[in-house]
């Protein structure tokens, strides 16, 4: 018993969730640029930071809206979510396994959470033992991962989704709904953000404070910088593409592009101060390095505030 979807692999991205979605879309033959995927799902404008800049920040939030907005890009997601605390967790895990096998049997690309480290992974096949997957630390593939082991981690979460090709929304609707989500998320509502985390400008404040008082997590400082820089870099590219597609409000897009360009540039400085590749423990212990990063984050925060105002203007016009 088994099935393999030849050619299905993730697209390496710091945001592993969208790296998996992109790999699935490529397999389905749905051509979507990274910038449009990041932007139309709203992820390009997300920022979620823990009190001590824990590396969990980029993934520890309610990502349900990404799947909802995915319909505007041209795909829909079907799947299940479970936690080890659920009384019926064993039953849910078996159901997820059965659903994943059925999806793969029908040629539907699938992805799930924490088949290796706490990131998302494309699931490109299965056999009698478990899942075959592609993602961080295993671009070309790995497995089998025994299906009974999923969720047996410190995080204790099990997610698995399959993608189906659909019809993309018109550009105006896609941009309007993405910006609506981005603006709402930036206010850090409990619907999407968990305790001890903050989104938007409040997230920048937490990040700055943790660097200044020396409580920032070493790995988290590097990982958050890499993820949020990738997001803002694609935010700029998304806004440029949206400007071309929706030319009637081009002046407002110019303002937003300029603001998010500044955000991306300053986050790049933080990436350079706390590189993920070649990370050294002494980086986070260096007060001068932390102070320089905090200064860059203040500049990024100021530009982000202006950027959110720009997005609100565009939304109102749309």
N, C-alpha and C positions, 0 to 999 in steps of 0.2 A: 504493500500500500504506500502511495506517495504521489507527489506532484511537484514539479519544478517549473517556474515561469522563467524561461531563458531570457536573459537580457535585463531582468528587473534588478536594479540596485539603487541605493540611495544616491543623491547628489550631495557631496560633502559641503556642509554649511555649518557655521557655528550654531545657528538655530536648527537643531536636528529635526524638529517637528516639520519644518518646511522643507528641509533637505529630503526627508522621506516623501512628503507630498510631491515634491518636484520629480523625484525618481519614479513615483507611481504615475504621474501625469505623462512623463516621457514614455513610459511603457504603454500607456493608453493611446499614444499618438496625439496628445493634446499639447500643442505648442504654446507655452505660457512663459514669458520672460520672468526671470527672478524678481525683477523690480515690480512687475505687475502682480505677481503672486504675493510678495511681501506687503505691497501697498494695498491691494484690493481686499486682503484678509485683515487689514488693520495692523498687522504685526510690525510693520516698519516703524510705527509710531509708539509701540509699547515700551514701557520701562517699569520693571518691578524689582525692588531692592529690599533685601532683608536688613534687619537692625545692624548686623555685623558683616554685611555684604557677603553672605553665605553663597556658595556656588549654586544653591538651589533656586535663587531668584529668577533666572531666566525660564525655568520650567515649572516652578511651584505657584501656579495660578490657574484659575478656571479658564481653560482654552476652548470652551464650547462655542464661543462666537466665531472662532476661526473656521470651524466646520460649517456654521451657518453661512458665513460670508463666502465660503468656498463655492457655493452655488452660483454666485455672481461671476466667479472665474470660469466656471464651466464644468464643475464636478460636484458630486454629492458623496457624503461619507456615511457608511453604515457600520455600526459597531457597538461595543459594550464597554462599560467602565465598572471596576469593582475594587474594593479594598479588603485587605486581610482581616479587618475588623468586622466585615459583614458576616452575619450569622450563617448565611448560605454561600460563603465564599467558594467552597469546594465545588458546589453545583455550578456557580457562575464561571469558574475557571474551566470546567469541563464544557460548558456551553460555548465559551469563547473559543476553545480548541476546536469544537465541532463546527462552529460558524466559520472560523478561519480556513479549515480544510475545505468546506463547501465553497467558499469564495474562491480559493485558489483552484479548485477543480473546475470552476467556471471562468477561469482566466482573469479574475479580478485582483489587481495588485493590493497588497495589504501592508499595514504597518502597525507597530505596537510599542509599548513602553518597556524599557529596562530589560531587554533580552541579554544585555551585557551590563554596562555601567548605566547610571541613571540618565539615560537619553532615549530618544526614539529611534527605532530601527525598522527598516523595510523587511517584511517577511516575504521571501520569494519562493518558498517551498516548504514541504513537510515530508516526513516519513513515519514509520511506526513509532519512532522515539519522540520526535518533536519538531520544532521549527528550525528552518534555515533562514538566516537573516544577514543583513548588510547595514553597516552604520559605523559609528565612531569606533576606531581600533580594528575594524574588519570591513574595509571598503569593498573588498572583492568577495566577501561572504564568509560565513562561519555556520557551525551547527553540526549535528542537531542539538538544539536546546530542549531538554525534556519538558514537555508541556506542564507537567506537575510542579515544576520549579518556579514558574512565573508567579510573581507576587511574594515569593519567600525572601524578601529583602528588608533592609531597615526602612525603606520607603513604604513598602507594603501595598503598592498600587499596581493594578493590572488593567491595561487598556489595549484594545485591538480594533482597528477600523479597516474597512475595505472601501476602495474608491470606485465610483461608477461615473463614466463620462456623461455629461449633460449639456445643456445649452447655456452659454454665458449670458449674463444680463447686459443691457445696453450700457455704454460707457458712463453715462451720466448717473445712472442708478448705482453702478458699481463704486464710483468715486464718492457719491453722496453717502452711501451706507457705510463705507469704510471710514470716512471722516467722522461720521456720527459716532461710531464705535470708538475711534481713537480719542475723541473729545470726552466721551463718557468715561472711558477707562482711565484717562489722566486724572480724573477726580478721585480715584482710588476707592470705588464703592466696594462694599463687602461682597457683592455678587461675584466679583472676579478676583479680589485680592484677599489673601488669608491674613490672620493675625501676625504681627511682627514684620509685615511687609508693607511697603508703600509704593504707589505708582506715581507716574508723572513728576511734577515739580517736587512733591513731597519725597519721592524716591531719590531725586538728586540730593535733597537735603540730608537724607539718611546716609547716603554714600559719602558726602562731604564730611559729615560729623564723624563717621566711623574711621575715616582716614585721619582726621585731625586728632581724635582722642586715642588712636592706636588700637582700636578694637577690630579693624577690618581683617577679614579672613584672607590669608595669603593666596590660596587658590581662587577664592571668590573674587578677589580684586582683579586678577588677570582674566578670569572667565567672564565676569560681568562686563568688563571693558570690551572684550572681543565680541561678545554677543550684541551689546547695545550699539557698538560702532557699526557692526554689519547692518543692523536694522536702520540706523540713521543714514548710512550710505545708500541703502536701497530706497529710503524715503525720498531722498533727493532725486534719484532716478525715476521713481514712480511719479513724483510731482512733475518732472519734465515731460514724461510720457502723457500724463493726464492733461497737461497744458496743450500738447499737440492734438490730443483727441477732442478736447473741449476748448476750442480757441476763443469762445466768446467771453471768457473770464480770465484771459491770459495775464493781465496786469496783476491780479491777485495771486496767481500762481508764481509770478516772478518774486513777489514778496516772500512767499512761503519757501520757495527754493533757496533764496538768499539766507533766510533764517536757519533752515536745516543744514545748509552747507556749513555754517559756523558751528552748529552742534556736532556734525560729523567730524570736522577738522579738530575740534577740541577733544572729542572722544578718542580720536586717533592718537593724540598726545598721551592720553591715559594708557592706551594700548602699548605705546612705546616705553612708557615708564614701568608698566607692569606686564611684560610680554608673557603670553601663555607658553609659547615655545621657548625653551631656555629659561623658564622661570626659576628664580633663586630665592630661598627663604629670606635672605637678607634684604631683598627688595622692599618687603612690607615693613621691615624694621628701620629703614632709612627715613628719618624724619624729613629730610630735605626732599626726597623723592615723593613722600606722601603730601607734603605741602605744595609741591609743584602740580601734582595730580589734582589736589583740591582746588587750586587756582583755575586749572583748565575746566574742572567740573562747574565752577561758578560761572565761567564764561559760557559753557554749554547750557547751563540752566537758564541764564538770561536770554540766550537765543531761543531756547525751547519755549520759554514763556511767550516770546514774540511769535514764534512759529505756531503755537496753539491758537493765538489770536488770529493769525493768518488763515489757519484751517477753518476757524469759525466763520470768517468772512466768506471764504469759498463755499462752505456749506450753506450759508444763508442765500448766496446767489444761486445755488443749484436747487 
